[in-house]
Structures are given as C-alpha cells and as structure tokens.
Amino acid sequence: MSAGRLYVAVAAGGFRRYATYRTATAAGVFTNTVFGLILVYTYRALWDERPHLGGWDQAQVMTYVWLGQALLAALAIGGGGIENELMERIRTGDVAIDLYRPADLQLWWLATDLGRAFFQLLGRGLVPFVVGALCFPVYLPRDVGTWAAFLVAVLLAMLVGFGIRYLVALSAFWLLDGQGVTQMSWLAGFFCSGMLLPLNVFPGALGAVVRVLPWSSLLQAPAQILLGHGDPLGTYVFQGAWAVVLLGAGRLVQSAATRRVVVQGG
C-alpha cells in the first residue's frame, strides 16, 4: 500500500471509529445545542446594549454562536481529540509499538485526528448549526464561493488545531502527568480562539495579540470568511503559516523525544 493510501485508510478508520459512539454523539449534539442557546441569549443582551459591536450585527453574531458549536468538537478546542490517547500511549510505553510501524508517527496521528474531526463536524456539529439557523435570524452567504472558501479555512483550522494538540501530547515524554498542560491548552483554546467571545470585540493591545496567536485560526478565521469580513487568501496564508510552524515544531520535538527520552513504563 502506498503512503498516501495508508493515511487515507487511517483517516477513514478514525471516522468509522467515532461513528460507532452513537450515544455519545447524540449527547454531544444535545449539549452543543443547549450551550448554543445559552450563548445566543447572552450575546443578544450584549448586542442590544452595543449594536454592531466588533462590526457585526445581531444576525452575524448569531451565526458565529452556532458556528462555534459546530466546530467545537471537530477542532477539539475543549478537548476530545487524539491528545489524551497519545499521551496515555506515551505514559504506558505503547508508543514504542507506534514507532515500529512502517509509518510516520506524526502523519499517522494527523490522519487519525482528521478522520475524527470530519466525523465530529458532520455527526455532531451540523445538527446544532441547522437548529440555530432555523430558530434564529442568522446571516448565511448565498454564493457557493464563500462557502467553499470557508470550508478550506476549516480544513486549515483542523491542521492548526492538530499541531497545537500534538505538541501538548508530546509533553508526556517529559512529564509524569500531562493533564496540567492539557487543561492549560483547553483554557487557552477557549479564550484565544474566540469560543467565549469573538476576538474582533477584544479591545486594544489584547485584541491585537490574541488575533495573531495560532488559536485564532480555529474559529475566528473561518468565521470571518463566512461572515464576509475576511480576505480568504490572507486568511489561508495566516493559517498555513501557523500550520507549518506548529507541525514543524512537532516534528522537531518528536525527533528529540524519540531519540533522547526513555519511554515511561517500558
């Protein structure tokens, strides 16, 4: 089997694996819908007081809320990606088996995570977004080109998200317990991706800083394109640059870890 076909098969396996968790998926759909409703009424109150805050009207911010719920699990902003499983394999020493496979460790886990992400986007993210679009006045572009540009940005967001979480997982080569790093990453993801509040409403220097961090590639960047406020080419360059930096850093850390660190547990 060629390398390309191998990683496609791994991604398909990741998709099928998460598709078997039907109860968990249904619970996730319900949870995302409820949290979406909470955020909708919170944002409505804020935008009633400050119309056009951040340059968005209420319909656009309603779209942003449901887009966030659609992408939350797919991009594993609050956890649920491959990082916990990989950290556990490092802790127990089972990662040694992964290193003996005739496949690249980083690409193997990237393919696995992409399969998971595509399932979560379709199986868990689509329903809350549709519910929100049916129940609230939202802004939805009418041209196919905007939707296509948005989907490309989502794919790049998946790469950036994996790059962040892969680095977090590799910390387990040096740490006895990586839960602290994982939780710090979740907190940074929620705040700096715009999941709690759109980054375009952050004031002054704080807004300038969070908008150039890699987490802004996850939710804010695709949302800007969908809502007609982002330049697709500039967004792709920004996301692509962060993807290259993070994946390259992951490659370097992986090389250092597998060369110099004794796997814990074996």
TORGU-55946 format. One line per field, with one value per residue (C-alpha): residue number from 1; y, z, x; chain; residue in one letter. Coordinates in steps of 0.2 Angstrom, whole numbers, padded with zeros to 4 digits. Example, Ala and Ser with C-alpha at 12.3 -4.5 7.8 and 13.67 -1.06 7.14 Angstrom:
% TORGU-55946
num: (1 / 2)
c2: (-0022 / -0005)
c3: (0039 / 0036)
c1: (0062 / 0068)
cadena: (A / A)
residuo: (a / s)
% end
This chain:
% TORGU-55946
num: (1 / 2 / 3 / 4 / 5 / 6 / 7 / 8 / 9 / 10 / 11 / 12 / 13 / 14 / 15 / 16 / 17 / 18 / 19 / 20 / 21 / 22 / 23 / 24 / 25 / 26 / 27 / 28 / 29 / 30 / 31 / 32 / 33 / 34 / 35 / 36 / 37 / 38 / 39 / 40 / 41 / 42 / 43 / 44 / 45 / 46 / 47 / 48 / 49 / 50 / 51 / 52 / 53 / 54 / 55 / 56 / 57 / 58 / 59 / 60 / 61 / 62 / 63 / 64 / 65 / 66 / 67 / 68 / 69 / 70 / 71 / 72 / 73 / 74 / 75 / 76 / 77 / 78 / 79 / 80 / 81 / 82 / 83 / 84 / 85 / 86 / 87 / 88 / 89 / 90 / 91 / 92 / 93 / 94 / 95 / 96 / 97 / 98 / 99 / 100 / 101 / 102 / 103 / 104 / 105 / 106 / 107 / 108 / 109 / 110 / 111 / 112 / 113 / 114 / 115 / 116 / 117 / 118 / 119 / 120 / 121 / 122 / 123 / 124 / 125 / 126 / 127 / 128 / 129 / 130 / 131 / 132 / 133 / 134 / 135 / 136 / 137 / 138 / 139 / 140 / 141 / 142 / 143 / 144 / 145 / 146 / 147 / 148 / 149 / 150 / 151 / 152 / 153 / 154 / 155 / 156 / 157 / 158 / 159 / 160 / 161 / 162 / 163 / 164 / 165 / 166 / 167 / 168 / 169 / 170 / 171 / 172 / 173 / 174 / 175 / 176 / 177 / 178 / 179 / 180 / 181 / 182 / 183 / 184 / 185 / 186 / 187 / 188 / 189 / 190 / 191 / 192 / 193 / 194 / 195 / 196 / 197 / 198 / 199 / 200 / 201 / 202 / 203 / 204 / 205 / 206 / 207 / 208 / 209 / 210 / 211 / 212 / 213 / 214 / 215 / 216 / 217 / 218 / 219 / 220 / 221 / 222 / 223 / 224 / 225 / 226 / 227 / 228 / 229 / 230 / 231 / 232 / 233 / 234 / 235 / 236 / 237 / 238 / 239 / 240 / 241 / 242 / 243 / 244 / 245 / 246 / 247 / 248 / 249 / 250 / 251 / 252 / 253 / 254 / 255 / 256 / 257 / 258 / 259 / 260 / 261 / 262 / 263 / 264 / 265 / 266)
c2: (0000 / 0017 / 0030 / 0041 / 0026 / 0021 / 0038 / 0039 / 0022 / 0028 / 0043 / 0033 / 0021 / 0036 / 0042 / 0025 / 0023 / 0039 / 0034 / 0019 / 0030 / 0035 / 0038 / 0050 / 0059 / 0061 / 0068 / 0080 / 0086 / 0090 / 0098 / 0109 / 0114 / 0119 / 0129 / 0137 / 0143 / 0150 / 0160 / 0166 / 0175 / 0181 / 0188 / 0195 / 0205 / 0211 / 0217 / 0225 / 0236 / 0238 / 0236 / 0232 / 0228 / 0222 / 0227 / 0213 / 0214 / 0203 / 0191 / 0189 / 0186 / 0173 / 0164 / 0165 / 0157 / 0142 / 0140 / 0139 / 0125 / 0116 / 0117 / 0115 / 0096 / 0095 / 0106 / 0098 / 0116 / 0110 / 0093 / 0076 / 0075 / 0062 / 0070 / 0060 / 0044 / 0048 / 0054 / 0038 / 0028 / 0038 / 0035 / 0016 / 0014 / 0008 / 0022 / 0011 / 0000 / 0015 / 0019 / 0002 / 0004 / 0007 / 0024 / 0041 / 0044 / 0062 / 0058 / 0043 / 0053 / 0068 / 0056 / 0048 / 0066 / 0072 / 0056 / 0061 / 0079 / 0076 / 0064 / 0077 / 0091 / 0080 / 0070 / 0082 / 0099 / 0100 / 0097 / 0112 / 0123 / 0119 / 0121 / 0138 / 0143 / 0138 / 0145 / 0162 / 0176 / 0171 / 0178 / 0165 / 0169 / 0165 / 0162 / 0145 / 0153 / 0160 / 0143 / 0134 / 0147 / 0144 / 0125 / 0127 / 0138 / 0125 / 0112 / 0123 / 0125 / 0107 / 0106 / 0120 / 0113 / 0096 / 0105 / 0113 / 0097 / 0086 / 0097 / 0096 / 0077 / 0076 / 0084 / 0067 / 0061 / 0073 / 0074 / 0061 / 0068 / 0079 / 0084 / 0101 / 0105 / 0098 / 0109 / 0124 / 0121 / 0120 / 0136 / 0145 / 0137 / 0143 / 0161 / 0164 / 0155 / 0166 / 0152 / 0163 / 0180 / 0185 / 0191 / 0206 / 0214 / 0212 / 0230 / 0237 / 0228 / 0212 / 0211 / 0214 / 0200 / 0186 / 0189 / 0184 / 0168 / 0151 / 0148 / 0162 / 0151 / 0139 / 0148 / 0167 / 0165 / 0153 / 0164 / 0180 / 0172 / 0165 / 0182 / 0192 / 0201 / 0191 / 0190 / 0171 / 0172 / 0182 / 0170 / 0155 / 0162 / 0166 / 0148 / 0140 / 0148 / 0143 / 0125 / 0124 / 0132 / 0120 / 0104 / 0108 / 0111 / 0095 / 0086 / 0093 / 0089 / 0071 / 0068 / 0074 / 0064 / 0048 / 0050 / 0055 / 0051 / 0034 / 0030 / 0029 / 0012 / 0002)
c3: (0000 / -0005 / 0009 / 0003 / 0003 / 0020 / 0028 / 0019 / 0026 / 0044 / 0042 / 0036 / 0051 / 0063 / 0055 / 0057 / 0075 / 0081 / 0071 / 0082 / 0098 / 0093 / 0111 / 0115 / 0098 / 0102 / 0119 / 0111 / 0099 / 0114 / 0124 / 0110 / 0106 / 0124 / 0126 / 0109 / 0116 / 0132 / 0121 / 0109 / 0123 / 0132 / 0115 / 0111 / 0128 / 0124 / 0106 / 0112 / 0123 / 0110 / 0092 / 0079 / 0092 / 0083 / 0066 / 0067 / 0068 / 0078 / 0063 / 0061 / 0079 / 0079 / 0065 / 0075 / 0090 / 0080 / 0070 / 0086 / 0092 / 0075 / 0076 / 0095 / 0094 / 0076 / 0081 / 0099 / 0106 / 0123 / 0122 / 0114 / 0101 / 0099 / 0113 / 0128 / 0119 / 0113 / 0130 / 0138 / 0125 / 0129 / 0148 / 0146 / 0133 / 0120 / 0109 / 0106 / 0095 / 0085 / 0082 / 0075 / 0062 / 0044 / 0045 / 0051 / 0069 / 0066 / 0050 / 0057 / 0071 / 0060 / 0048 / 0064 / 0070 / 0053 / 0052 / 0070 / 0065 / 0049 / 0059 / 0073 / 0060 / 0051 / 0065 / 0080 / 0073 / 0058 / 0068 / 0081 / 0066 / 0057 / 0073 / 0076 / 0058 / 0059 / 0075 / 0075 / 0062 / 0056 / 0042 / 0029 / 0012 / -0004 / -0015 / -0017 / -0017 / 0000 / 0007 / -0002 / 0004 / 0022 / 0020 / 0015 / 0031 / 0041 / 0034 / 0038 / 0056 / 0058 / 0054 / 0066 / 0079 / 0077 / 0078 / 0094 / 0102 / 0095 / 0104 / 0120 / 0119 / 0116 / 0133 / 0140 / 0135 / 0149 / 0161 / 0173 / 0171 / 0156 / 0162 / 0168 / 0151 / 0143 / 0154 / 0151 / 0132 / 0134 / 0143 / 0130 / 0116 / 0123 / 0127 / 0112 / 0098 / 0101 / 0108 / 0123 / 0114 / 0096 / 0095 / 0085 / 0100 / 0111 / 0115 / 0111 / 0113 / 0120 / 0104 / 0093 / 0102 / 0103 / 0084 / 0079 / 0090 / 0082 / 0091 / 0081 / 0066 / 0073 / 0075 / 0072 / 0055 / 0046 / 0054 / 0047 / 0029 / 0031 / 0038 / 0024 / 0034 / 0030 / 0015 / 0010 / 0003 / 0018 / 0030 / 0021 / 0022 / 0041 / 0045 / 0033 / 0041 / 0059 / 0052 / 0045 / 0061 / 0073 / 0063 / 0060 / 0079 / 0082 / 0071 / 0080 / 0097 / 0091 / 0085 / 0101 / 0112 / 0102 / 0102 / 0120 / 0131 / 0139 / 0136 / 0153 / 0158 / 0146)
c1: (0000 / 0007 / 0010 / -0005 / -0017 / -0011 / -0015 / -0032 / -0036 / -0031 / -0042 / -0056 / -0053 / -0054 / -0070 / -0078 / -0072 / -0080 / -0096 / -0098 / -0101 / -0119 / -0125 / -0110 / -0113 / -0132 / -0127 / -0114 / -0127 / -0139 / -0125 / -0119 / -0137 / -0140 / -0124 / -0128 / -0145 / -0136 / -0123 / -0137 / -0147 / -0131 / -0124 / -0141 / -0141 / -0124 / -0128 / -0144 / -0133 / -0119 / -0127 / -0114 / -0101 / -0085 / -0093 / -0106 / -0124 / -0135 / -0138 / -0120 / -0116 / -0130 / -0121 / -0105 / -0113 / -0119 / -0103 / -0094 / -0104 / -0102 / -0083 / -0081 / -0079 / -0072 / -0057 / -0056 / -0055 / -0061 / -0053 / -0059 / -0045 / -0031 / -0020 / -0027 / -0025 / -0007 / -0002 / -0008 / 0002 / 0017 / 0014 / 0012 / 0026 / 0014 / 0020 / 0035 / 0023 / 0018 / 0037 / 0039 / 0025 / 0031 / 0023 / 0027 / 0021 / 0015 / 0006 / -0002 / -0010 / -0014 / -0024 / -0032 / -0037 / -0043 / -0055 / -0061 / -0063 / -0073 / -0085 / -0087 / -0091 / -0104 / -0111 / -0110 / -0108 / -0121 / -0137 / -0134 / -0130 / -0145 / -0156 / -0149 / -0152 / -0170 / -0174 / -0164 / -0161 / -0144 / -0133 / -0129 / -0120 / -0129 / -0114 / -0106 / -0089 / -0090 / -0095 / -0080 / -0068 / -0075 / -0073 / -0055 / -0052 / -0060 / -0048 / -0033 / -0040 / -0040 / -0022 / -0018 / -0028 / -0019 / -0002 / -0006 / -0013 / 0001 / 0014 / 0004 / 0003 / 0022 / 0025 / 0021 / 0038 / 0045 / 0030 / 0024 / 0006 / 0001 / -0016 / -0010 / -0003 / -0019 / -0030 / -0020 / -0021 / -0040 / -0041 / -0030 / -0041 / -0057 / -0051 / -0039 / -0050 / -0065 / -0076 / -0081 / -0081 / -0077 / -0059 / -0064 / -0073 / -0057 / -0050 / -0033 / -0017 / -0026 / -0036 / -0021 / -0011 / -0025 / -0029 / -0011 / -0010 / -0012 / -0029 / -0037 / -0035 / -0048 / -0064 / -0061 / -0053 / -0066 / -0080 / -0073 / -0073 / -0091 / -0097 / -0089 / -0077 / -0061 / -0050 / -0048 / -0031 / -0024 / -0033 / -0026 / -0008 / -0010 / -0017 / -0005 / 0010 / 0004 / 0001 / 0019 / 0026 / 0017 / 0019 / 0037 / 0039 / 0030 / 0042 / 0057 / 0050 / 0046 / 0063 / 0071 / 0059 / 0061 / 0080 / 0084 / 0069 / 0066 / 0048 / 0039 / 0033 / 0044)
cadena: (A / A / A / A / A / A / A / A / A / A / A / A / A / A / A / A / A / A / A / A / A / A / A / A / A / A / A / A / A / A / A / A / A / A / A / A / A / A / A / A / A / A / A / A / A / A / A / A / A / A / A / A / A / A / A / A / A / A / A / A / A / A / A / A / A / A / A / A / A / A / A / A / A / A / A / A / A / A / A / A / A / A / A / A / A / A / A / A / A / A / A / A / A / A / A / A / A / A / A / A / A / A / A / A / A / A / A / A / A / A / A / A / A / A / A / A / A / A / A / A / A / A / A / A / A / A / A / A / A / A / A / A / A / A / A / A / A / A / A / A / A / A / A / A / A / A / A / A / A / A / A / A / A / A / A / A / A / A / A / A / A / A / A / A / A / A / A / A / A / A / A / A / A / A / A / A / A / A / A / A / A / A / A / A / A / A / A / A / A / A / A / A / A / A / A / A / A / A / A / A / A / A / A / A / A / A / A / A / A / A / A / A / A / A / A / A / A / A / A / A / A / A / A / A / A / A / A / A / A / A / A / A / A / A / A / A / A / A / A / A / A / A / A / A / A / A / A / A / A / A / A / A / A / A / A / A / A / A / A / A / A / A / A / A / A / A)
residuo: (m / s / a / g / r / l / y / v / a / v / a / a / g / g / f / r / r / y / a / t / y / r / t / a / t / a / a / g / v / f / t / n / t / v / f / g / l / i / l / v / y / t / y / r / a / l / w / d / e / r / p / h / l / g / g / w / d / q / a / q / v / m / t / y / v / w / l / g / q / a / l / l / a / a / l / a / i / g / g / g / g / i / e / n / e / l / m / e / r / i / r / t / g / d / v / a / i / d / l / y / r / p / a / d / l / q / l / w / w / l / a / t / d / l / g / r / a / f / f / q / l / l / g / r / g / l / v / p / f / v / v / g / a / l / c / f / p / v / y / l / p / r / d / v / g / t / w / a / a / f / l / v / a / v / l / l / a / m / l / v / g / f / g / i / r / y / l / v / a / l / s / a / f / w / l / l / d / g / q / g / v / t / q / m / s / w / l / a / g / f / f / c / s / g / m / l / l / p / l / n / v / f / p / g / a / l / g / a / v / v / r / v / l / p / w / s / s / l / l / q / a / p / a / q / i / l / l / g / h / g / d / p / l / g / t / y / v / f / q / g / a / w / a / v / v / l / l / g / a / g / r / l / v / q / s / a / a / t / r / r / v / v / v / q / g / g)
% end
